[in-house]
Amino acid sequence: MSIPERPPQTADLGVLTGLRSGKRSFYPAYVRSTERLERTVEALDGISRALVRTAEGPRALVEAVVRTAAEHLQARWLLLAVADGALRAARPRFLLYADDVLIDDETRVPAEVREHLKVLRTRPWEAGTPDNGDGWVRAPMTLDEEPVGGIAARPGAGVEVADTDLAILRVLANQAAVALHNTFLFHAATTLRGRTEELSEAAERQARDLAARNAELAETQARLLDAMQRQALDDERRRIARELHDSVSQYVLSAGMTMEVCRAELEGLGGQAGEIADRLATAKDLNRQAVERLRAAIYALHHTSQEPAGPLPVMLGRLSTVHLTTDLDVQVQVAGRPLPLPPSAEQSILRLTGEALFNSATHGNAGRALVRLRYLPDAVVLTVSDDGSGDPAQLRRALRLSRATDLAGRHRGLANMVARAEDLGGRLSIRRSGMGGVLLRVDIPLPVKNPQEAADDH
């Protein structure tokens, strides 16, 4: 068996250097191979330098790729172009290196270059075919194995283009494809960042507008509550004024006329009748003064209060002053931690309290009254007690009769008070006061029911 002859060492050297000859042409070929290797190393260095410019944006990287490829081929002209319909967001669509100048304006492209530009734009798959003998070389630009453009170049004089050179062009072209593809991502990220900033600014503006509107709403609600509280007091004043005008004043005037008739009949009879007539004259004068005070009180009650509104306990204190046309001494006590109630509910409580005090002063002949408002964890309790002559049992019977038959409107004030308490979800009870008169108690559970909701339920 014969041993195969060992290849000469020049064959191993040829594998390493790309040389296949051991003849006298070996040294010039070795020199050319060394030069090509140096250019390849320089191209790889150019690629690495191009890659680190990605942060500067797609165009900077594409420019670096074009310059690196042109330097590698010592080319006078080198064209990189994107195919029509591919990488729609890519900018620039082409870039021409011409004598160290970069051109992206088609009107400045020389006629010799335009045919290659047309091929790369419309038939990018032909960029990988061998050159057609015009001295130009082309390399395809692919993305996801699809042709999306390419590089076309005219190498410098004396430059022999090997397969390694074409491989370097493909690497550079593909790197440009990735960079141009990133144009879309870069543009999308920039747009998204700008949109996010716009949304953030819009959200801040909306937050400021919302805060301003909330402040306006709070101010409007405060004004509305103030107006409702004033209206509650004014309504109570007018109601009392009407009561004084329609009943009390008429009684006083009737009493005055009766005294005048009696005085006229007794006058001139002499003796004891004359003394009685004099006393009736004095009573008539007192009656006249009472009528004048009533008229002054009615006038004052008919005018709108100019006092500032406040929380319910404060309004109860002010409410008590409208009954000073009598000798009724009213005290207000508050227990527990006050909490705001719906404005309509506070208005109902004010009216209910005012009617109770009016009854104490007018019908109960009371000299003192006590209003107590207690805030409990689950309820609000209002009591109005007096030292008058009212009979709780008689009032309860009258209330039952009034609610059952409504006879001529008698005791409708109590029935109205019961209705107000029920509208708030509470109940009213009547009992003997520790002061000797009548005690009205209203228990209202929390949260307080809006009277309007109660009216809707009915």
MOGI-V271104 format. One line per field, one symbol per residue. ss: DSSP state (A for helix, B for strand, O for the rest). phi: phi as a letter, one per 20 degrees, with the letter a starting at -180 (. if undefined). burial: 1 if it has 9 or more other C-alpha atoms within 8 Angstrom, else 0. Layout:
ss=???
phi=???
burial=???
This chain:
ss=OOOOOOOOAAAAAAAAAOOOOOOOOAAAAAAAAAAAAAAAAAAAAAAAAAAOOAAAOAAAAAAAAAAAAAAAAOOOBBBBBBOOOOOOOOOOOBBBBBOOBBBOOAAAOOAAAAAAAAAAAAOAAAAAOOOOOOOBBBBBBBBOOBBBBBBBBBOOOOOOOOAAAAAAAAAAAAAAAAAAAAAAAAAAAAAAAAAAAAAAAAAAAAAAAAAAAAAAAAAAAAAAAAAAAAAAAAAAAAAAAAAAAAAAAAAAAAAAAAAAAAAAAAOOOOAAAAAAAAAAAAAAAAAAAAAAAAAAAAAAAAOOOOOOOOOAAAAAAAAAAAAOOOOOBBBBBBBOOOOOOOAAAAAAAAAAAAAAAAAAAAOOOOOBBBBBBBBOOOBBBBBBBBOOOOOAAAAAAAAAAAAAAOOOOOOAAAAAAAAAAAAOOOBBBBBBOOOOOBBBBBBBBOOOOOAAAAAAAO
phi=.eegffgfffffffffdneccdefefffffffffffffffffffffffffffegfeoffgffffffffffffelefcbddcdffndlgefbefbbdeclmdeccdffdffffefffffffedcffefeeffenenecccfdcblmdfcqrdcbdgffneeedffffffffffffffffffffgffffffffffffffffffffffffffffffffffffffffffgfffffffffffffffffffecffffffffffffffffffefnfmmfffffffffffffffffffffffffffffffeffdfffafggfffffgfffdffdefeddccccnefcfdggffffffffffffffffffeeeledcbcdccdedgcadddcccbdedfdgfffffffffffeclflmflffffffffffffendbdccbfefeoddcdccdcfdffffgfffffff
burial=00000000011011101010000001001100110000110111011011001100111111111111110111111111111000100110011111000111000010001101111110110110001000011111111000111111111100001000110111011111111111110100000000000000000000000000000000000000111111011101110111111001110110110011011001100000111111011011001101100110111011000000100110111011011100010111011000000011111101111111111110011111111111110011111111111111001101101100010000110010110111111111011110011111111111011110010000
